[in-house]
Amino acid sequence: MAANLAIHRLSARTPARAQPVAARLALQALGADLEDALPRGLPPQALLWLRRMQLQAPEAALLRPAPPAWRQDWIAAGRQQFDTALAQAARPALGPVPESAPAVLFADAAEMLACLALAAQAGQLDRWWWRGLLGRAWPQWPRAWGQRPEAQAGAQRLLAKVGQGGVLPSADEAVPAAPRGFGVPPQRLDAEPTREVAARSDAKAGLVSTSDERVVTARVSRTEAVELAGAVATASAMKPDLSVLAAPSMPDHAEAQQPVERPVARRVSAPRVLDSGPAEHPAPATLSEAMPRPVAKLEGVAPPRLLSPKPAPVERAREPRLPSSAATPRRAVVDIPAPATLPHASPPQFMPATGQAVGAEAEAPVPASPTRRPPLSRRTRPAVPRPPVAEPVLPTSPTLHTAAAPESAWPWPQALATHQAPLLFIVNALLEDGLYPDFTRPRDPGLPVPLWALLAALSQAWRLPPDALQGTLAERMPDWIAPDALPAAPGAAAGPWSTWLPAYARSLRRRLCQRLGLRSAQWPRALMLAQPARLWLSEAEWVAEFDLSSHDVAWRLAGLDRDPGWLPSAGISLRFRFV
């Protein structure tokens, strides 16, 4: 399973007749099903942290595998709470967040590290999300930097934008960076060992992935109620609609409030249902039928409010009839700007209020015909205002926009539609040629040509048509100047850029065509997609989403569509998703 969902700790008060191993496997299966309930609007690199999430499951679900109907109801209940938490989530990057916040949101891991450094400087590491991130190392926050080397460069760029570059940890304080996939997971506040239910699918056996920021903490407080605490979720595994290619807008949050004392929610214990046997009590068909009554209330998660009903139409007074000789008034309708459509990648809870004035209709007389008498009066009828349109009432959270942290300094991941996304597969070939280092050589500068500059130059050498990806690559190195001399590379001797690039482009194309089973004339077509892919761009990570149904299996057989991971020379991570 992908690293969209994991569980830090899992405890349950199971029935006395339940086998511990069977109950644990059943709970793990229910927790893994919550990956299908993740918010559909989150970018892949975004991090949504939930303080607590409480779901209910019947006692029978802990005794045997849940039937499909129960699992669908379980996923639907989890999706509702995830969406509610996303609507209430606050971004610490945009301002102070009270301790009572039910959820927090980060654009990516780089923003999380930058906010961690700012919180340490402001003495706000006592927040529940920072305690959960640091674990036993709290309040020693530099360790979190050393465990996430792939996000350090992006965090430094973000802090430099807001003029806080001096809050970075020193080299002596930070723990040396560990290779990706071999890091130490964050420890819990208590002494119990961490038990993860969902881990990365690409992690090696017996090793815990370092993607600990994408973790959901789950706890079962009683037999029929499952409580998830400290949840963190990333993008949904749902297949996106690639026909809509608008970039997502920045979430519009409400203003921050002062921290208030949070009342302790009283938990209502559900009555325990005893199973007398399948003959007397047949298994219910749905999860709602299996749930006992009354149902416990959610703790820390408020249900979304319903939309305001549409107002009744206002009847207009009948207009007086004018004489036949008068000019017939014609309505001059003032154009009403339609509200901006919500991008495909933004959840409906992020829909901003339009706040636009509703236009009115005015009457403008039409000049009289020369064959008719002039109109009796040129006075027009007063404009009849339209009834106001009711705007949806959405759950809001405290606004975090402040003058000290402008929204432009903390960008939200943007989506880019590109037909040349397979060009990013070439990064794996460049790593194999030794031109750029991977996580095993983070301090190696590599080729004296930026990675994005070489990709853009190769696309021109192969005569690919213009594409949005080429413009994005050019924006990453606006001031780059080609060096006078380059070292030798496979198929290219050492020499100036003008002779080195054509030789290496020919050699790389020949070798890749051999691996893919293509002729040289088919190479440009192999780098073009009929349906555009979606490329998510953030400070710390690029994520390319491909349509799995139309993906060429030759890239998979050649081993070129695997995740490159952390690219130290570029200062970001690159990964691919097939949906």
HELIX and SHEET records of a PDB file:
HELIX    1   1 PRO A   20  ASP A   33  1                                  14    
HELIX    2   2 LEU A   34  ALA A   37  5                                   4    
HELIX    3   3 GLU A   59  LEU A   62  5                                   4    
HELIX    4   4 PRO A   68  GLN A   88  1                                  21    
HELIX    5   5 PRO A   92  LEU A   94  5                                   3    
HELIX    6   6 ALA A  109  ALA A  122  1                                  14    
HELIX    7   7 TRP A  128  LEU A  134  1                                   7    
HELIX    8   8 GLY A  135  ALA A  137  5                                   3    
HELIX    9   9 PRO A  142  GLY A  146  1                                   5    
HELIX   10  10 PRO A  149  ALA A  151  5                                   3    
HELIX   11  11 GLN A  152  LYS A  161  1                                  10    
HELIX   12  12 GLY A  165  VAL A  167  5                                   3    
HELIX   13  13 LEU A  287  ALA A  290  1                                   4    
HELIX   14  14 PRO A  348  PHE A  350  5                                   3    
HELIX   15  15 GLU A  407  ALA A  409  5                                   3    
HELIX   16  16 ALA A  421  PHE A  425  5                                   5    
HELIX   17  17 ILE A  426  GLU A  432  1                                   7    
HELIX   18  18 LEU A  451  ALA A  461  1                                  11    
HELIX   19  19 ALA A  468  GLU A  475  1                                   8    
HELIX   20  20 TRP A  497  LEU A  516  1                                  20    
HELIX   21  21 SER A  520  GLN A  522  5                                   3    
HELIX   22  22 TRP A  523  ALA A  526  1                                   4    
HELIX   23  23 LEU A  548  SER A  550  5                                   3    
HELIX   24  24 VAL A  553  LEU A  557  1                                   5    
SHEET    1   A 4 ALA A 103  PHE A 106  0                                        
SHEET    2   A 4 LEU A  47  GLN A  56 -1                                        
SHEET    3   A 4 ALA A 225  ALA A 233 -1                                        
SHEET    4   A 4 ALA A 218  ARG A 219 -1                                        
SHEET    1   B 2 ARG A 330  VAL A 333  0                                        
SHEET    2   B 2 GLU A 361  ALA A 364 -1                                        
SHEET    1   C 5 GLN A 414  THR A 418  0                                        
SHEET    2   C 5 ALA A 533  LEU A 537 -1                                        
SHEET    3   C 5 GLU A 541  PHE A 546 -1                                        
SHEET    4   C 5 ILE A 572  PHE A 578  1                                        
SHEET    5   C 5 GLY A 565  LEU A 567 -1                                        
END                                                                             
